[in-house]
């Protein structure tokens, strides 16, 4: 028998959202954006493919410098505070690798992103979950949480609310380890925890390009954190983890905030209409769906 690690042999792998093969689907199971990305992204990719794709024979920039600089300018930090990634999933994986050894604990709110558990199982880390109170606070959270990482999806999927910054700061003060604020859906909400990165050394913000930037097919993400955290993540990532097309797409997307805002406005209009129609329908399930979305999300 092959000498697989015990936790790998026994774990159940993550199952991605179902991908219909027929055309015409708007995929809410993985929240693919129904609108195309910025035309500037398409132009940047086309330019990288010019001259018969001559640039493709060369390795990409291992440091993602152009994309990092664009993100740093947008978020008001130095490039040393930013790392690009092959989707935010790579960041979540590498954060566990960097901070949680075998047998050490990571935790998250249930329900939220179930992939946290899969990534922890791969590492051999212990998993702990916390529920929510009726006022959307973490139930039975200890005065001092001693686990290595706490993942906080804000806004929360699937419940559709976000934690306010005062509460996130409180959690950061109660976490002995790292508080990872997973802001995959933050562009569709009002507010962000980005400003807290400079105030608390143990806060890491992760973002994805898959949702608001309409770039799920490019597999792009980023994190903002203290330079010492970024340096650690740089050490353990694949040295050429982003291809040339993804890198130019990321930089172009970050620089075209006007298109991003237009895309978000379109989706918010449909979301508000959908939520209102559900609320008025009288169906118990849809009433529950509507009322779990506090103001600001």
N, C-alpha and C positions, 0 to 999 in steps of 0.2 A: 504494500500500500504506500502511496506517495506520502511523504512527511509534511502534509499541510499543517499550518498552525491550527490549534484546536478551535480557536474562536472563528477562524475563516471557514473551517469545515462545518461548523455548527450553525453559522449565521444564515439568515435569509437575506438575499440581496435586495437592493432597492428596485422597485418596479416603476419606471417612468410612466408619465401619463400616456394614455392610449392615443395613438396617432392614426386617425382615419386615412385611408388611401384615396377615398373619393374627394373630389374638389368641392368647394363651397362651404366648408365648415368654418365657424368661428369657435376656436377651442377654448372654452372656459375652464376645462379641466387642468390646463397648464397656463391659462391666462396669456395666450399669445395675443399681441396687439393686432387688431384688425386693420390698422392703417400702415402704409409703407413707411420706411425710415426717411430721414432727411435726404432730399436730392443731392445735397453736398456730400453725403456719405457715398451715394452711388457714383458721383463724379470722382471722388477720391479713389475708390476701388478701380474705376475704369482707368484713371491715370496711372495707377500702379501696374495695370495690365498692359500698358502701352508698349509699342515696339515688339509685338508678338509675345508679351509676357517676359521680356528679357530680364527684368528684375527678379523674377521668381527663382532664378538659378542661384541667387545669393541668400545667405542666411538673414533673417530679420534682426532688428536691433534688440539684442538680448535685454537691454535695460529699459525698453519701452519709453525712451526719453521724451519723445514728442507727445505721446498720450499722457504721460505723467505730468508734463508741464501744463498741458491743457486742463487737466483735472485740478492741479494745484492752483492755477489762476482762478478757476471757477469757484473753488471752495475756500479760497483765501488762506492757503497754507503754502509752505515751501515744498518743492518736489520730493524732498527727503521724507515727507509725511505720507506719501502716496505710493501704492503698489498696484499695478495692473494685473489682471488674472484671466485665466481661461474659464470665464464664468465665475460668479461669486461662489459656486460650489468648490472650486479649487481653493479659495480663501478659507472657507469653513474647514475643509480637510486639513490644510496646512496649519491653521490655528490649533487644531487638536493635536497634530503631530508636534507642534512647537511647544505646547504648554501642558499637555496631558499625557503622561506615560501610562504604560499598561497597569491596570488596576486602579488608576486614579479617576476621579469623578468629574464628569461634565453634566450640566443640567439645562433644562429648557422648559418652557410653558407648554402644556398639552391642553388643547390642540394648537399646534403651529406646524412648522416645517418638519416633516417626519424624517427627512434625510439626515438631520443632526444625529439621530440614533444610529443609522447605518454607518456613518463615518466614525462614530465613537466605537462601534463594534469592530470595525476594521483595525483600529488602533489597539483594541483590547481594553479600552477605558470602561469604567463603570458609568451607568446611565441613571439619572434621577429626573423625574418629571414633577412639575408643580401645576396645580389647577388654578382657577381664578375665582375670586369672590364676585358677588353680584355687582359691585361697583368697579369691576375690572382692575383689581389689584391682585397680586400673586398670593394665593392662599398659603398660610403656614410657612412663609419665607422666614428663615432664621435671622436673628439679629446680626449674626455673622456667618455668612455662607462660606464654607472652607473649600468648596470644590475649585478645580482649576479653571473652568470656563463656565459662564452662564450665557446661553444664547437667548436673546430677547428679540423676537420678530416684532418690529414696530414700524409701520402698521402690521397688525396681526392678520395672517391668512390662516384659516378661513373666516375668522370671526369679524373682521372688518373694523377694528378700532385701533387707535394708537395710544401709547403711553405718553403722558405729558413729561416735559423735561425735568420738572421738579422731582417727579417720582423716579425717573431714570437716574438722576443725581443721587437720590437716596439709595437706590440699589447699588450704584457704583461704590458708595461709602460702606455698604454692608457686604460687598464681595471681596474676599481675600484674594481671589484670582482675577481673571479678565472678564469684563462684561462686554460681550459682542452684541452690538445693536444692529440687527439685520434689517436694513432699510430698502429691501427689494421693491416695495410699493410706495416709497415715501413721496415720489413725485406726484402721486394722485391725492395726497393729503395736504393739510395745512400745517407747516412747520416741519422741523427736523431736529435731530440730536447732534448735528454736525458740530455746532459750536462747543459742545461739551468735551470734545476730544482734547482741546488745549487745557481744559480745566481739571481733567481727571486722567491720570497716567494709565489707568487700567481700562479705559473705554476704547473700543475699536468699532469703527463704523464700516459696514460692508454695503456695497451697492451692486446692482446688476444693470446691464444694458438690454436685457431680454424683454422687459416690460415697456417702460415709457419710451425708450429709444427705438423700439421695434426691431431689435437686433438679436433675437433669440437664436437665429441661425449662425451668427458669428461667434457665439460663446465668449462673451466679454463681461468682465466684472472689475471692481476695484475696491480697495480698502484705504481708509484714512486712519492713521494712528501715530503714536509717538515714533520718532525715527528708530529707536532701539527695537521696537516691534517690527517695523518695516524691514530693518536689516535682518532680523531673524527669519522672517518670511522669505526674504530674498535668498537666504542661504539654502533653503530646502525646496524651493520651486524648481521645476525643470528649467534648464538654462535657456532654451528657446521655447518657451511655453505659449507664445502668441505668434501666429504667422503674420506675414507682411500685410495681407489684406485686412486682417482683424485690427492691426495697429493703426493703419490709416483710417479705417472706419471709426475706431474709438475717438481719435483726435478730431475728426470732422464732426462727429455726433456731439461731442462735448462743446465744440465751438458754435454750434447752431442751436442756441437756446430758444431762438424765435420759433423754429419748427417744433421743438419739444413742447413749448407752451401751447402751440396750436393743437398738437396731437392730444395733449392732456385735456384741453378745453372740450374737444370733441367727445372724448370718452366720458368726461364728467357729465356732460349733457345727457348722454345715453344712460349713464349710471343713475342719475337723479330721476329720469323718467321711469326707468325700470323699477327702482325702489319705490317710487310713488304708486305706480300701478300695482305692485305687489301689496303695498300697504292697504290699498283700497279694495283689493280683490276679496278680502275676508277669509282667505285660506290660512289656517293656523300656522303652517310651515312658513309661508311667505311673510306673515306678520312677524314671526320670530326673526326671520332674516333681516327685516327692516329695522326692528327695534334694537338689534345688537350693534348698530352703527351710530355711535355718539357723534355729536356735532364736530366738524373739523376733519372728518374722514370721508 
